[in-house]
């Protein structure tokens, strides 16, 4: 039996309590797939797809922070297009001593019914995407409460994005992970101030890694990034599709934004952080363009 481990994006975390609002919606679609015979190349499925879709979103905040989702997560089986638009913001509270965090989670999960054909040994999922990201980490004066002890202030923002596809034999429960190009990325922008014996130093830096890029270094207070591209996930079945079994392509599109204002033994005023990830409006999207069975 094949096993899969879903990749979860890394990100900086902090201990905090969240006020969480969650929404889950389950929808079904019964429209027929668009099927193109491919001769020796196999069979190609395009939208509209048959299957089911599950959406989930979570908005959390503490202290002087907020979170919102102008475009809620969606996956349209008629067009094969999915996405979301979410943002988190945090700022220094008036007294400068309260930690603040804003967090959003957005997820769309689609189960597309494949054409069960004995003898098929390879399934290929072809996709395209366009993504816009805005991060901001603007520091403020960080004043130690007690100069004799260490203190720190942290202003940070980040986003995580992952697209995880699997082929599943729903009759046996066997999950087949895909090879080829997988879409995933995280990016963190921060301003960190450290004070020892009353002497303070600050650094503004970023770090990010994934399928889009992998780098780190010093940075300004804002990052604006736009990404677009295409890719394919290839599933090589250890055995061909079995007669009588039902197979689906499952695709999970998951995004997270996070904004943080944090102080330890210090007073931080005038600071702000924000993170926005747009995968669902203003020309941004994720599209399942086609599925090929060979």
C-alpha positions as MATLAB code, in Angstrom:
seq = 'XXXXXXXXXXXXXXXXXXXXXXXXXXXXXXXXXXXXXXXXXXXXXXXXXXXXXXXXXXXXXXXXXXXXXXXXXXXXXXXXXXXXXXXXXXXXXXXXXXXXXXXXXXXXXXXXXXXXXXXXXXXXXXXXXXXXXXXXXXXXXXXXXXXXXXXXXXXXXXXXXXXXXXXXXXXXXXXXXXXXXXXXXXXXXXXXXXXXXXXXXXXXXXXXXXXXXXXXXXXXXXXXXXXXXXXXXXXXXXXXXXXXXXXXXXXXXXXXXXXXXXXXXXXXXXXXXXXXXXXXXXXXXXXXXXXXXX';
ca = [
       0.000    0.000    0.000;
       1.343    3.407   -0.957;
       1.439    6.099    1.659;
       1.655    9.860    1.316;
       2.850   12.632    3.539;
       1.335   16.010    2.860;
       3.819   18.851    2.805;
       2.947   21.621    5.192;
       4.566   25.043    4.707;
       6.903   26.216    7.436;
       6.412   29.558    9.133;
       7.278   31.492   12.236;
       4.808   30.951   15.063;
       4.165   32.501   18.447;
       2.068   31.487   21.434;
      -1.203   33.356   21.419;
      -4.929   32.865   21.824;
      -7.137   33.229   18.794;
     -10.660   34.391   18.235;
     -11.562   32.024   15.418;
     -14.349   32.174   12.874;
     -14.602   29.083   10.687;
     -16.772   28.237    7.710;
     -17.113   24.854    6.056;
     -19.201   24.216    2.952;
     -19.709   20.933    1.119;
     -21.027   21.004   -2.445;
     -21.572   18.378   -5.101;
     -21.558   18.682   -8.875;
     -22.963   16.232  -11.363;
     -22.019   17.860  -14.679;
     -20.256   15.599  -17.159;
     -16.525   15.876  -17.828;
     -15.295   17.183  -21.150;
     -13.469   14.154  -22.556;
     -11.048   14.148  -25.481;
      -9.876   10.800  -26.891;
      -6.118   10.863  -27.144;
      -5.318    7.775  -29.217;
      -2.015    6.334  -28.070;
      -1.589    9.390  -25.790;
      -4.586    8.332  -23.712;
      -7.653   10.242  -22.581;
      -7.817   13.944  -21.630;
     -10.381   15.363  -19.202;
     -11.074   19.101  -19.049;
     -13.654   21.245  -17.259;
     -16.462   20.902  -16.473;
     -15.411   18.163  -14.056;
     -17.508   15.719  -12.042;
     -16.819   15.508   -8.331;
     -17.144   17.250   -4.985;
     -15.626   20.326   -3.350;
     -14.899   21.198    0.264;
     -14.047   24.741    1.428;
     -12.675   25.846    4.793;
     -11.547   29.181    6.177;
     -10.392   30.381    9.580;
      -9.870   33.989   10.695;
      -8.050   34.632   13.973;
      -6.721   37.643   15.829;
      -5.473   38.746   19.240;
      -4.436   42.083   20.722;
      -4.549   44.918   18.190;
      -4.844   42.807   15.039;
      -7.403   41.869   12.404;
      -7.928   39.317    9.637;
     -10.247   39.201    6.643;
     -11.011   37.341    3.425;
     -12.363   39.614    0.657;
     -12.617   36.529   -1.565;
     -13.566   33.341    0.261;
     -11.946   30.077   -0.846;
     -13.632   28.463   -3.854;
     -13.141   25.719   -6.428;
     -15.442   25.881   -9.435;
     -15.886   22.458  -11.042;
     -17.503   24.077  -14.087;
     -14.338   26.014  -14.985;
     -11.665   24.185  -12.991;
     -10.622   27.481  -11.359;
      -9.907   27.838   -7.629;
      -8.575   30.519   -5.320;
      -8.969   32.891   -2.390;
      -7.902   36.364   -1.278;
      -7.003   36.836    2.395;
      -5.046   39.248    4.578;
      -3.876   39.660    8.177;
      -2.844   42.873    9.957;
      -1.339   43.741   13.348;
      -0.244   46.982   14.982;
       1.181   48.209   18.273;
      -1.445   48.726   20.958;
      -1.642   52.088   22.705;
       0.325   51.016   25.777;
       2.961   49.279   23.643;
       3.079   46.143   25.797;
       0.380   43.874   24.307;
       1.380   41.244   21.746;
      -0.797   41.182   18.633;
      -1.305   38.534   15.967;
      -3.567   38.159   12.970;
      -3.919   34.877   11.070;
      -5.961   33.584    8.145;
      -6.296   30.060    6.766;
      -8.027   29.327    3.457;
      -8.447   25.905    1.907;
     -10.241   24.422   -1.074;
     -10.227   20.669   -1.589;
     -11.620   19.126   -4.768;
     -12.229   15.458   -5.563;
     -12.447   15.023   -9.336;
     -13.840   11.726  -10.594;
     -11.522   10.037  -13.073;
     -12.655    7.799  -15.913;
     -12.087    4.311  -14.509;
     -10.359    2.393  -17.302;
      -8.487   -0.865  -16.587;
      -4.957   -0.642  -17.919;
      -4.313    3.043  -17.139;
      -0.935    3.352  -15.388;
      -0.203    7.098  -15.506;
      -2.337   10.116  -14.550;
      -1.103   13.662  -15.255;
      -2.674   16.781  -13.723;
      -1.838   20.001  -15.605;
      -2.318   23.343  -13.863;
      -1.583   27.065  -14.141;
      -1.649   29.887  -11.598;
      -1.215   33.610  -10.991;
      -0.423   34.880   -7.477;
       0.137   38.321   -5.913;
       1.692   38.752   -2.450;
       2.176   41.903   -0.357;
       4.119   41.823    2.926;
       4.894   44.731    5.237;
       6.858   44.892    8.507;
       7.298   48.455    9.760;
       9.139   48.816   13.109;
       8.738   51.416   15.837;
      10.806   52.503   18.843;
      11.621   49.487   21.047;
      12.315   50.639   24.610;
      13.584   48.149   27.233;
      11.507   48.010   30.395;
      14.615   47.145   32.419;
      17.985   48.007   30.829;
      19.731   45.483   33.073;
      18.040   42.515   31.386;
      17.722   41.441   27.780;
      14.710   42.561   25.749;
      13.450   42.252   22.188;
      10.800   43.429   19.742;
       9.634   41.582   16.644;
       7.489   42.866   13.782;
       6.792   40.171   11.206;
       4.551   39.053    8.349;
       4.445   35.934    6.225;
       2.465   33.813    3.803;
       2.367   30.086    3.041;
       0.907   28.473   -0.074;
       0.753   24.811   -1.010;
      -1.047   22.822   -3.697;
      -1.123   19.101   -2.882;
      -2.497   16.677   -5.502;
      -3.128   12.936   -5.019;
      -4.702   10.118   -6.990;
      -6.858    7.961   -4.701;
      -8.376    4.539   -5.291;
     -11.536    5.115   -3.248;
     -12.411    1.402   -3.374;
      -9.228    0.292   -1.588;
      -8.246    3.591    0.061;
      -4.777    3.536   -1.547;
      -3.296    7.038   -2.009;
      -0.775    7.738   -4.781;
       1.365   10.888   -4.328;
       2.436   12.747   -7.448;
       5.836   13.548   -8.895;
       6.802   16.362  -11.221;
       6.327   20.029  -10.322;
       4.482   20.739   -7.063;
       3.432   24.294   -6.181;
       4.422   25.404   -2.669;
       6.071   28.488   -1.162;
       6.546   30.432    2.055;
       8.017   33.876    2.672;
       8.675   35.674    5.962;
       9.565   39.362    6.349;
      10.597   40.645    9.770;
      12.196   43.453   11.731;
      13.930   42.210   14.874;
      15.341   44.440   17.619;
      17.513   43.066   20.421;
      18.605   45.040   23.480;
      21.302   44.064   25.978;
      22.234   46.314   28.908;
      20.390   49.207   27.300;
      22.148   48.887   23.914;
      19.823   47.947   21.018;
      20.376   46.793   17.421;
      17.872   46.018   14.651;
      17.812   44.085   11.404;
      15.211   43.831    8.668;
      15.376   40.479    6.869;
      13.432   38.002    4.769;
      13.561   34.282    4.129;
      11.581   32.152    1.749;
      11.724   28.807    0.046;
       9.633   26.555   -2.161;
       8.986   25.816   -5.805;
       8.963   29.507   -6.810;
      12.276   30.539   -5.209;
      14.537   29.832   -2.242;
      16.571   32.696   -0.765;
      17.123   34.875    2.298;
      18.845   38.141    3.212;
      18.292   41.700    4.328;
      15.286   43.584    2.993;
      13.309   46.781    3.182;
      10.061   47.144    5.081;
       7.810   45.903    2.250;
       7.792   43.116   -0.335;
       5.533   43.033   -3.379;
       5.740   39.847   -5.459;
       3.861   38.501   -8.454;
       4.170   34.905   -9.620;
       2.632   33.076  -12.569;
       3.346   29.789  -14.267;
       2.290   26.313  -15.260;
       3.127   22.853  -13.989;
       2.257   19.173  -14.090;
       1.918   16.522  -11.398;
       2.592   13.006  -12.658;
       1.158    9.935  -10.907;
       2.709    6.605  -11.855;
       0.471    3.866  -10.500;
       2.395    0.790   -9.240;
      -0.324   -1.272  -10.853;
      -2.739   -0.243  -13.565;
      -6.283    0.857  -12.729;
      -8.150   -2.167  -11.489;
     -11.461   -3.252  -12.948;
     -14.337   -2.373  -10.616;
     -12.360    0.226   -8.602;
     -13.175    3.949   -8.590;
     -10.409    6.570   -8.794;
     -10.350   10.296   -8.066;
      -7.839   13.131   -8.379;
      -7.778   15.063   -5.107;
      -6.289   18.573   -5.112;
      -5.861   20.643   -1.935;
      -5.155   24.371   -2.346;
      -4.081   25.786    1.035;
      -2.998   29.307    1.993;
      -2.073   31.125    5.213;
      -1.270   34.749    6.033;
       0.188   35.897    9.343;
       1.063   39.246   10.961;
       2.831   39.663   14.304;
       3.694   42.402   16.806;
       5.711   41.007   19.708;
       7.666   42.531   22.574;
       9.554   40.871   25.435;
      10.536   43.041   28.411;
      10.099   46.071   26.167;
       7.617   48.718   25.035;
       6.991   48.842   21.270;
       4.971   51.709   19.761;
       4.192   52.816   16.217;
       4.854   49.413   14.652;
       2.669   47.606   12.103;
       2.690   44.419   10.046;
       0.482   43.090    7.255;
       0.339   40.123    4.904;
      -1.924   39.759    1.880;
      -2.114   36.809   -0.521;
      -4.348   37.060   -3.581;
      -5.027   33.862   -5.510;
      -8.660   34.544   -6.311;
      -9.368   38.035   -7.705;
      -7.956   40.769   -9.964;
      -6.652   38.210  -12.458;
      -5.155   35.879   -9.851;
      -6.203   32.208   -9.808;
      -5.294   28.542   -9.661;
      -6.613   26.461  -12.571;
      -6.784   22.715  -13.055;
      -6.445   22.848  -16.838;
      -6.620   19.168  -17.721;
      -6.187   15.599  -16.515;
      -4.572   13.026  -18.789;
      -4.985    9.260  -18.334;
      -2.554    6.920  -20.100;
];
